[in-house]
Amino acid sequence: MKINIPMLLLKILIIIQYVNLVADLFPSFVQIIVFVLFLLSICNNKKVISEGLKISYISLLIFIVVLLRCVIADRLDTSYYSPFQNVIVRYQFFVYPFIFGYINTLNNKMKKEIFKIAIISILITVIVSFYYMLFVDPQAVRNTQGVYYWGVGDFQLMYAIAILIGPLFMLISENKRKKKKTFYLVFALVLMLLCLILCNLVTTWIIVGISVGISAFLMIKSKLKYTLTGIVLFVIIAIRSSIAKLLYLISESGIFYWSTSNKIAAIANVLSGNFVNIDTLSRRMMLINQSLTSFSKHPLFGINFKEHIMGNIGCHSQWADDLARYGIIGNFIIFLNYIKVAKYTISHCTNYLTRKSMICAWITTFILGFLNPCLSGTILMAIFVLIPTIDSVSEEEKNEVFSCKSI
């Protein structure tokens, strides 16, 4: 039997990215090797390569410039505050559009294989994380950054899962008449939601709410959906004090770990107009302000990468940090590139469910960028690999015309 090399390498990439039991066994450069091998394996597919280069050449230039800046500054370490972390981000943003292009050439059966492997890989890490959070350390996801917990999901995986919740809700809605398929999807969704509840990261809950809200908006077919959305937002604002009281009750119930309860209370304080006792929200704002202060000192081209250190870069907001790193001129080019890539991926999702899911994923990721770094490999794989394969398991397998103007 002939082995499909690109398909095999893509499956390996998914496993390395999402199954931390496997990823933790190997140094990070192994993933880079697999990326390179994948690109080499599709070199004979001229359509994928030409389309990939057309959409990724700006990403390639950005990657080269960021790499050169790191070399000139002699900052090639991979510590948390190292600018070299952004080289990793930039090379992934360059490669993933090629993978997206390759996936679009696959038939429905092969796409379904990719979707299943991605979901199963995520669930394996979710189950391992359950074990650690329930029996070892309730803060295992948070502490896996500094304490070695083999196979536990990290912050970025939790954010990727949160981004996927909305599209999964849409997928379940489309398959509601197929009970067996719906059962497996609901089972996976419930496990993911439980993991997000137990992981003690309040930001993930916010992202879940945003992802589900955007998905619901996109699924409404009524011409009154803008009016309905406005009414819902007005009601939420009008009853924010009641929402705050409910959050106070939840934070004092003892259901969640103390640090999570404190963050819930902090959100309730903000809703109540109390901006003094806001727990780590104040620290997050301090870290964002560090990046904005660095940006104000170097507004055009960003800071010298030799100064990319704690105190100058907060490393807690993608967009604020990038302002400090690249300045106005660099970010203008980078954001034009984001828009170009996002439009390309949306326009090349011919199935209406996939296109809605892609829109939801990009908007949610953009919002996440104000709160946290949002361009990790796990998130990019969700956008460029998992979302494009959703149509393979949807009830309506035929491609339907879907215009962005209908949103």
Disulfide bonds with the S-S distance in Angstrom:
none
